[in-house]
Amino acid sequence: MEVVLSWWRPRRSGLIPFADALEAVGDEGAMGTYDDEVPLSQVMGSVSRSDDFDDDFRPRRRTDRFQAVLDRFRSGSIPPAVSLVRLGQMYFVVDGHHRVAAARAQGWTHIAAHVRRICSVAYVCSCITVADLPAKAAERRFLEEVPLPEDIRRGLWLDRPADWARLADSALAWEFRQQRDRRGRADVDAHGLASAWWLEEVAPTVSRIRADAPTDLVDVQLYITELARRDGVADLSWPSPHCCPDHTPPP
């Protein structure tokens, strides 16, 4: 039997195109605009120029325009605010690519920005990559079927699309059994059933196995490993942790 859990993650491969990211994680509508000092480490995508910069936001081709912007930074001039779109904890540049690149080259940690925030179905942490988008698309499809609360969504991370499908099958099977057995859930909507599945099935399972598991794994990683164990996957091993500050496992 094929081992379902493969946890190797490729390195970053360039700026994330906004259109690709939004398609993957799902658009739940705009949440307004605001001005802020944005961490440059979280500005990792572009609306229209993802091919012009590498994954550290360095121009792939240095131009007179970039040099002029860099010279203004070096002279101490305060640049105008850049324009960004925010998905979760990641920002995509609409206008101001060279200002972001120059600020990073000068060692700035933050930059002034006009920000338009968009709510997504799947949570966007600050360290996803282009290579993660297929898994995020699978996560979005899972959440469309199993609409978990926002606080739980923030802690979800699985690397493989197949594991999200396995998780959806588990949740929907559990919900079917609850409705079949008529355990007082006839009038519970999809959101209520999703929350009940997590609280009554996932949380107790994770609590039972966490004492013997690596402490840096998030709950859904432990649960998907338990599902694989139940299915008799051979040579099963613990997954590798997702090293992202937005995904903090329970104590």
C-alpha positions in Angstrom: 0.0 0.0 0.0 1.3 3.5 -0.8 2.2 5.6 2.1 -0.2 8.5 2.1 1.8 10.9 4.2 4.8 12.5 2.4 5.8 15.6 4.2 8.7 17.0 2.1 8.2 20.6 1.1 10.0 22.2 -1.9 11.8 25.5 -1.4 10.4 28.8 -2.5 10.4 29.4 -6.2 9.5 33.1 -6.7 6.9 35.6 -5.8 3.4 34.2 -5.6 1.0 35.6 -8.3 -2.1 37.1 -6.6 -4.5 35.6 -9.1 -3.2 32.1 -8.5 -3.2 32.5 -4.7 -6.8 33.8 -4.7 -8.0 31.0 -6.9 -6.4 28.5 -4.6 -7.6 29.8 -1.2 -11.0 31.1 -2.3 -12.4 34.6 -2.3 -14.9 35.4 0.4 -15.1 39.1 -0.3 -13.3 42.4 0.5 -13.0 43.4 4.2 -12.2 47.1 3.6 -9.0 49.2 3.4 -6.7 50.7 5.9 -3.2 52.2 6.3 -0.5 50.4 8.2 3.2 49.7 8.7 3.5 46.3 7.1 6.2 43.7 7.8 8.3 43.4 4.7 8.9 39.7 5.5 5.2 39.2 4.7 5.2 41.0 1.4 5.8 37.9 -0.8 3.5 38.2 -3.8 2.5 40.5 -6.6 -0.7 41.3 -8.4 0.9 41.8 -11.8 4.8 41.5 -11.7 5.6 38.1 -10.0 8.1 37.2 -12.8 10.1 40.4 -12.3 11.4 39.7 -8.8 12.9 36.7 -7.1 11.5 35.1 -3.9 13.5 37.6 -1.8 11.9 40.5 -3.8 15.2 41.3 -5.6 14.7 42.6 -9.1 15.7 39.9 -11.6 16.9 42.7 -13.8 18.4 45.9 -12.3 17.1 49.0 -14.1 17.7 52.7 -14.0 14.3 53.1 -12.4 15.2 50.7 -9.5 18.6 52.4 -9.0 16.9 55.8 -8.8 14.5 54.4 -6.1 17.3 52.8 -4.2 19.3 56.1 -4.3 16.3 58.0 -2.8 16.2 55.4 0.0 19.9 55.8 0.6 19.6 59.6 0.7 17.0 59.3 3.5 14.0 60.3 1.5 10.7 58.9 2.9 8.9 57.1 0.0 5.2 57.3 -0.6 3.1 54.4 0.8 2.9 51.3 -1.4 -0.4 49.7 -2.4 -0.9 46.1 -1.2 -3.6 43.5 -1.1 -3.7 41.3 2.0 -4.8 37.6 2.1 -4.5 36.3 5.7 -1.0 37.1 6.8 0.5 37.6 3.3 0.7 40.7 1.2 0.7 41.2 -2.6 2.0 44.4 -4.2 -0.3 46.3 -6.4 1.9 49.4 -6.8 5.4 50.0 -5.3 7.4 46.9 -6.3 10.6 48.9 -6.6 10.0 50.6 -3.2 9.5 47.2 -1.6 12.6 45.9 -3.2 14.7 48.9 -2.2 13.4 48.8 1.4 14.4 45.2 1.7 17.8 45.9 0.2 18.3 48.6 2.8 17.4 46.3 5.6 14.0 47.9 6.5 11.7 45.7 8.4 8.4 47.5 7.7 7.0 49.8 5.1 4.1 52.2 5.0 1.2 50.8 2.9 -2.4 51.3 1.8 -3.9 47.9 2.3 -7.0 46.3 0.8 -7.9 43.2 2.8 -9.7 40.2 1.2 -11.2 37.4 3.2 -10.3 33.8 2.0 -11.8 30.4 2.6 -8.5 28.7 3.4 -6.2 30.6 5.8 -3.1 32.1 4.2 -0.1 32.0 6.5 2.9 34.2 6.0 5.2 31.5 4.6 3.2 29.7 1.9 5.0 29.3 -1.5 4.0 28.7 -5.1 4.5 25.0 -4.4 2.0 25.1 -1.6 -0.9 26.3 -3.8 -2.2 22.9 -4.8 -2.5 21.9 -1.2 -4.2 25.2 -0.3 -6.7 24.6 -3.1 -7.4 21.2 -1.6 -7.8 22.8 1.8 -10.3 25.3 0.3 -12.3 22.5 -1.2 -12.3 20.7 2.2 -13.5 23.8 4.0 -16.3 24.4 1.4 -17.6 20.9 2.4 -16.6 21.1 6.1 -16.9 24.8 7.1 -14.9 24.9 10.3 -14.8 28.0 12.5 -12.1 30.7 11.8 -10.1 29.9 14.9 -9.7 26.3 13.8 -8.9 27.2 10.2 -5.9 29.2 11.3 -4.3 26.1 12.8 -4.7 23.8 9.7 -1.8 22.6 7.7 -1.4 19.6 5.4 1.1 19.3 2.6 -0.7 16.9 0.3 -4.0 17.4 -1.5 -4.8 13.7 -1.1 -4.7 14.2 2.7 -7.3 16.9 2.5 -9.6 14.5 0.5 -9.0 11.9 3.2 -9.9 14.4 5.9 -13.1 15.4 4.1 -14.2 11.8 3.7 -13.7 11.2 7.4 -15.7 14.3 8.4 -18.5 13.7 6.0 -18.7 10.0 7.1 -18.9 11.1 10.7 -21.6 13.7 9.9 -23.6 11.0 8.0 -23.5 8.7 11.0 -24.7 11.4 13.3 -27.6 12.2 11.1 -28.4 8.6 10.4 -28.5 7.8 14.1 -30.7 10.9 14.7 -28.7 12.1 17.7 -30.5 15.4 18.0 -28.8 16.9 14.9 -31.6 17.0 12.4 -31.8 20.8 12.4 -28.0 21.4 12.7 -26.5 23.2 9.7 -23.2 22.4 8.0 -21.3 24.9 10.2 -22.7 23.3 13.3 -21.9 19.7 12.1 -18.3 20.7 11.2 -17.7 22.2 14.6 -19.2 19.2 16.3 -17.0 16.8 14.2 -13.9 18.7 15.3 -14.9 18.9 19.0 -16.3 15.4 19.4 -14.1 13.4 17.0 -10.9 15.2 16.2 -10.1 16.9 19.5 -10.5 13.8 21.7 -8.5 11.7 19.2 -5.7 14.3 19.1 -5.7 14.6 22.9 -5.3 10.8 23.2 -2.3 10.6 21.0 -0.5 13.9 21.7 1.3 12.6 24.7 3.3 10.2 22.5 3.6 12.6 19.5 6.2 15.3 18.6 5.2 18.5 20.4 5.6 20.7 17.3 2.8 19.2 15.2 -0.5 20.8 14.7 -3.7 19.0 15.5 -4.8 18.2 12.0 -1.4 16.6 11.3 -1.8 14.3 14.2 -5.4 13.4 13.2 -4.5 12.7 9.6 -1.7 10.4 10.8 -4.2 8.6 13.0 -6.6 8.1 10.0 -3.7 6.6 8.0 -3.0 4.3 10.9 -6.6 3.2 11.0 -6.4 2.4 7.3 -3.3 0.2 7.9 -0.7 2.3 6.1 2.6 0.5 6.3 5.8 2.1 7.6 3.9 5.1 9.0 6.1 7.8 10.6 5.3 11.2 12.2 5.1 14.1 9.8 7.6 17.0 9.8 6.4 20.2 11.5 5.3 23.2 9.4 7.8 25.8 10.6 5.6 28.9 10.4 4.9 31.4 13.2 1.2 31.5 12.2 0.8 27.7 13.0 1.6 27.2 16.7 0.8 23.8 18.1 -1.0 23.5 21.4 1.2 23.2 24.5 
